[in-house]
């Protein structure tokens, strides 16, 4: 394997993160005391990661020869929402990524416009909370590039990704969403991917655009992104916990 070896601090930080996430994701029914304990574990995980791992430390990257022959698509694999189906059937020719919220200059970008910006290609390992891993190559625009173009307002603390898919596969079901803080948003490996393994990103893997935030578990890698919003808090977004699965008990910070 050609991935960068982890040093002692990195190993400890990843170990703490994994313990925290497994505890949170594996507990479906907990009492009030248990909930407080899990929240404390998540806060400890976040603090440990931020303390021990440099902000721009890279997740391991791999050689082309190490790409997995079968990369399992996780979560939704074919959104049924009418707005998504219409875009898909037209080859995403009319797709536009909206970047708004607490920004000075809201953006509305087509796929060709996104591809015209400087891109980054990386071969990384996807770690799913279900227990499987796979290595894939991703190409896309760095999220930081778009945030700098839009100009974040001082009160912006988080970046929220609003998606086309509803895991209930109903028109009126809650749409998938995720969020990350500005440290992860500006990380060199945090990209909005439009290509996978040298080809245009396919529908099962999140076409036309998906998040790759390589230092976090798979459920943070939002697929089918329709718009990005800079916010100060999650209070008024669905369940207020910062993500579809977080609203259902998962850890908001899923660092590895």
N, C-alpha and C positions, 0 to 999 in steps of 0.2 A: 504493500500500500504506500502511496506517495503522499498521503496527507501529512500535514505539519504535526510533529509530535507535540503533545500537550506537556507543559511544564507542571511543576508540583502545584502551584497556585491555581492554574487553570483546571487541573484535575479535581482539586478540592471544591472549587466553585461549581463545576458541573455536577459533582456528586451531590452537593447540597441542593442544587436545583432539581435534580432528578427525584430525590427523596420528597421534596416539597410537592412537586407536581403529581407524583404517584399517589401521595396521601390525599390530595385534593380531588383528583380525578376518580379515584377508586371508592370514595365514600359517597354513597347515594343518599343515605339517611343518617343524619347526625343531629344531636340535640343542640341547644343553645351554647352549652359549654364546648361541645365539640366544634361547632362553627367558629367560635372565638379562637380555639386552638389552631384550626386550619388556616384562618386568616393570619394569625401570628406566624405560622410556618411559612406562608407565602411572603410575608414582609421580611422574614429572616432570609429567605432564598434571594429575594431581590437585593437586599442590602449586602449579602455575602458576594453575590455576583458583581455588583457595582464596586465593592471594595477590593476584591481580589483580582478581577480581570480588567485590563485596560480597556477603555471605551472603544478603541478601534482594533482590538485584538481580533484576528480573523478566525472564522471557523475553518477546519481543515478543508483543503481542496485536493482533488484527485486527478489522476491521469485519464485520458480518453479511454484507455484500455480497461478501466475499472467501472465504467458506466454499466448499470444493471440492465440485463437483457429484458427484464420485465419490471416496469415501475408501476406498481398498483395505484390506480386513481382512488383517492380517498374522498369520503363525503359524497356530495352530489356529483353526478356524472353527466346529467343532461337536464338542465333546468327547464321547467315546464311553463314558467311565466311568459305571458304573451309578448311582452316587450323584448324579452331575450330571444324568444323563438323567431320573431320578425327580423331581428338583427342577424341571428345565425343563418337564417334561410337566405339572407342577402349577402352572405359572406362577410359580414361585419363592415360593409362599405360605409354605412351611416353611423357607425359607432363613434362616440366622442367621450373621452374621459373628462369629467368635470372635477376641478380642484377648487374648493371654496371654503366657507367657514371663516375663521379668523385669519384672513389673508388680505393683503393690500391690493393684489391684482388677480382676481379669479381667472382661472384658465378653462378652456374648452378645447381639447386636443383630439384630432383624429389619429388613427393608427399610423398612417404615413408620417404625420407630424411627430409622433412619439419615436418612430424609427429613425427620423432625421436627427434626433439628438444623440449626443455621445452615448454609446452603449457599453455594457459590461457583460462579459461571458465568464461563468464560473461553473465548476463541476463540484458539487457538494452532496452531502448525505442528508436525506430526509428521514427524520426520526418521528414515527407516528406514536401517539399515546396508546394505540392498540398493541404495540409491541414489535412492529416490523420496521425495517429500514430499507432504503434503496438509494442508489447513487444516480444522479442525473445531471445533465448539462443544461444550464439556463442562460438565456441572453435577454437583456432588457435594459431599460433606462433606470439610472439610479434615482431613487425617490428623492434624495437630497437635491438633485438637479431641478426637479419640478418645484420643490418647496422654496428653493432660492428664487426661481422665476416668479412664483406667486407672491413671495415676500410675507413671511409669517409675522403676525402682529405679536407684540410682547406678551400678551396674555395667553397665547396658544401654548398648551402643554402636551397635547396628545394628537395623534393623527388617526382618524377613524376611516375604515374602508367599508363602504356600503356596497353590497353585492346584489346580483340579479337573482340568485337562487334562494328558494325557501325549502328547507329540508323536509317539510311536510308535503311538498310538491302540490300545493294548492295556491290559487291566486291570492287569497286573503291571509295566508300564513305569514309569520314573521320572516322577513328577509335576513339572510346571513349577514353578519357584520363582525368586524374585528377592529382592534386598535393596538397601537404601540406608542411608547413615549418618544420624545425627540432624540434621545440617545440612540435608540435602535433605528429610528427613522433616518438618521444621518449616518448610520454605519455604512462603510464602503460596500458591504455585500448585500445591503437591503435594496432590492431592485423590483421593478414592475416588469415581469417577464412576459415576452410575447413569442419567444421561441423556446423549444425544448429539444434537446439532442440534435440540434442543427436543423430542425424543421419548425414550421409554424405551429405554435401551441394548439393542441387539439382540444375539442370540447370536453372530453372526460377529465382533462387536466386543468381546465379553467379558462379556456378561450373566451374572449380575446386577450385577457390580461389577468395575471395573478401576482400576488405578492410572494416574494421570497425574502424571508427574514431569517437568515441561516443560523442564528444563535438561539432559536426558539423551536419548540415542538411543532409538529405538523398542523395542528388545528389553528395555529396563528397565521398560517400561510393562506390568506383569503383568496378564493378563486372567484372568477366571473365579476371582477370589479366594475362597478358602474360609476361611482363617484368617490372622491376623497374629501374629507372634511377636517379642518383643523379646529380643535375645540379646547376649552378650558377644563371641562369635566364631562362625565358620561351621564349625569343625573337625568337628563331629558331624552336619552336614547334607549329605547326599548326597556330592558330591565335595569339599566343603570350600572351594570357591572363591567362594561367595556367590551362585550363580545357575546355572540350567540350562545356558546357553550359556557362562558363565564356566568351568564345569567342563570344557568342551570347547574352551577356548583363547581365548575372547573376553575383552576387558577388563572388569574389574569396574566401574571408573569410566568411564562413557561420556559424559562431559560435552560439551556443545556450546555 
